[in-house]
Amino acid sequence: MKNNKPSQQTVRVYGKNTNYLVRTINMLNPRRLISCFAILVLSILFAGCGNKATGEELTEDSPSPMPTPLVHKTVQVIIQPTPTPSIPEPLFDPDLDLNSEPVNVPLELQIPSLKVDAPVIGVGLNSENEMDAPKGPIGGSIWQTAMWYRGSGIPGEPGTATFAGHVNDPLGLPGVFGHLRNLSPGDLIVVRFKNTSEEIRFIVVQNIVYNKREAADPDLRAQIFGAEPLPDDLSHLALITCTGYIVNGEYDGFRVIYATRIN
């Protein structure tokens, strides 16, 4: 087989101070949806999409079974150390446990390059110990709503804040995360706090597809869902939706967008 040499792209992000961290990120090339999305905290930690009726993918090219991501792009990103965000109050009742129902949180998720400007709800775990991924009627707002996992980090604080979203609705129309495959390193993601109008900006550093076997790895689950600060002490985002073939009524892959705070 012929090996393609990775191309390089440099993204420079300038902030208010000059204390920058330069990191090199690998952009993996996944081989590329109607309802799935299961985030098993004990087995596979992913959740929910849309319609399974046809067994065909509506918004993405089908990847081959059990895809193994291949490195095809290296991006150099200049990132500021994460400052402490000014959040005047908790995003939800601190006495609320992870098995409680979804709650409203004062957040909005914006992805300018995809024209996404979505409300956010805070979700926990369902009765099967999976990340909750509420559904609703055709035309309901839930299909265009992002879901922040309450067991993950607070957006803007050191650690990883995890957001899930439906890739399509029951009719197969694109959901809030229906076009995540089009995100590339350097693209902007914004989390806006509605109660303060503060905007926390993140830059995409990786767009990866995992199969279910890969997704069951405990280290990977900790990377995506870990609320604890990472060794770099920066603020990260993980956006998750499902992708791949329909196998036994469920998608066999998950797409994860990794992003790092820049302001």
N, C-alpha and C positions, 0 to 999 in steps of 0.2 A: 504493500500500500504506500501511497505517496504521502509524505508528511508536509503539511503546509506550515511555513514559518509564521509565527504570530506577528501581526502588524501592531504598531504602537500608536497610541493617541494620548496627547497630553492635555489635561484639563486643569486650568489654574483658577482657583477661587480665592478672592481677596477679601479680607475681613477688616475689622477695626484695629487689630493689633498685629504685630509682626512675629508673634510666636506661633509658627506654623509647624505642622507635622506632615512630612512627605511620606506617602505610602504607595506602594505598587499593588494593584489589584488585578487578579486574573478574571477575565470575562469568559465564562464557559459557554460553549456552543451547544445548547440543548437541541435534540431532534424533536421537533414538535410532534366534547366537553359537555355535557348536558347534565346532570346533577351528581355531585359526589361530595367531596370535601369533608373528610373525617380527620380530625386531629385527635388521635388517641394519646392521652397523656402517659399511659402505661405501655402502649404498644406502638401506635402511630399518632403523632400529635398534629393532625391537620383537620380542617373542616370545610364544608359545603358548597355546592354550585347550583345546578338548575335541573333541567329536564333530562331524564334518561330514556325517553320513549323510543327514539330512533336508533340508538346505539351508534350514532355517527357524530363526529366532531363538527361543530358548526362554525367556530371562530378561529381555529388554529390548524396548522398542518399537523397531520398525525406523525408522531415519532415512531421509531421502531420499538418493539417491546424491550423492556429493561434497558433504556438508553443509558449510556455512560457518558457524562459530559466531557467534551474535549476542549482544551484550551485553544482559543483562536485570537484573543485580543488581550493586550496588556495596556492598562491605563494608569497614568501617574496623576494622582490627585493631591492637591495641597489643601490640608484641612486644619482648621484651628482647634486647639484644645476645647473641650466642651465646657462652656460657662454654666453656672448654676442658674436655672430658669427661675423667673419670679412667678410662682404659682401660689396665689393667695389662699387657696382652699383645696381640699382633696377633690379629685374628679368624681368620686362616689363615696357613699357611706362606708367608712373604714370597717364597720361591723358586718358588712355584707360579705358572705362567704362565696366561694367559687361555684357552689351548687345553686345559687339563687338565680332568679330570672334575669334576662337582659335589662339594663337600665340606660337611661339617657345620660350622656356625658357631654360636657361643653366643648366638644372638639369638632373640627372640620378637617377633612383630608383633601388636599389639592394636588393634582398632577397636571401642571400646565400643558405639557407636550401632548397629553392624551385628552385634554379638555375635561378632566375630572374635577368636580367640586362637590364633594359628598359629605352628607351628615354622618356622624359616627355614633354607634351605640356601644356600650361596654358589655361584653359577654363573659360568661364563665364556662362551667362544664355542664353537660347534660347528664341524664340518668345513666348513660353508658360510659361515663368518664371520658367523653369526647368534648373537644371545644365546641360550644354551642354555635350553630349556624342557622338562625331562624329563617324560615321561609314564609311565604304569604300568597295571597291570591294573584292571579295574572293582573299585571298593571299596578301591583302594590309597590310602595316605596322601598320595601326591604331589599329589592333586587338592585337598587342603586344606592344602598347604604353600606358603608364600611363598618367592620366589626373589630373593635379593639379588645384584645384578650386581657382581662383584668388581672390575670396572673403573670403578665409580662411587665416590662418596665414602663415607667411614666415617660411619655414623649418629651425629649429634651434633656432628660437626666441620664447620667452614665448607666449603661446597660442597653438592652434591646427591647423596644416597644413593638409588639407584634399585631399586625392588622390582617384580617381575612376579608374576603369579599366574593360574592357570587360572580362566576364567569359568564353566566347567561341566565335568562329567566325561563319559565316553563314553555314559552313559545320558541325558545332558541335565540332570542334577541340578546345582544350583548348586555351583560350586567356591569356593575361598577368596576370590576377587574377584568372585563372582557378583552382588553387590549394590552395587558401587561407585557405580552411578548414583544411589543414594539419599544419598550424602554431600553435605553442604552446607557452605558457609563457616561456620567456627566449630566444626565437629565435631572431636573429639579423635582423634589417632592416637598410639600409644605404641610405642616400640621399647625392649624390655627386654633388658639384658645379663645372661644367666643366670649368668655367672661372677662377677658382682659385685652382682647384684640392682639395679643402677642402672637407672632408667627415664628415658628421654629423651622428652619430650612435644612433640608438634607439633600445630598447628592447621591445618585445611583452609582454604585461601584460594581455590582454583579447582578446578572440575570441568569438563573440556573434552573434546570429541570432535574428533579430527582425521581427515581422510581420508588415503589413502596419498600423494597428491600433496603435501599439506601436510607429512606426516611425513617426506618425503624432503628437506626443507629443512635444510641444514647448521646454520644457526643454531638451529633448533628442536631438532635432535639434540644440539647442545652444551648447550642449556638443560636437557634432560631427563637426559642421561647425563654431563654434565661433572663430573669429580671436583675440578676446580679451584674455589677460592672465587669466589663472585660478587662484584660490586662492593659489595653490602651487607654482605659478610663474615659472613653468617648461615648457619645450618645448615638445609638444605631436604630434603624428601622428594619423590620422584615415584613414584606407584603406577600401574602400567600393566596394562591388560587389553584385550581386543579387543571390538569391537561392530560393528553395522551389518548390511548385507546379505551373503549368501554370493555371491561372484563368483569363478567358476572354482575353486571348492573352498576359498576363503579369505575371511575377513571383509574388508570394505573400509574399516574404520575402527578407530581405537584410542581408548580412553578413558584420560585421564591425570588423576590427582588430584595437585595441587600442595599442599604443606603446608610450614609454616615453624616452626622450633623456638620454644618459648615459655618454657622453664625452663633 
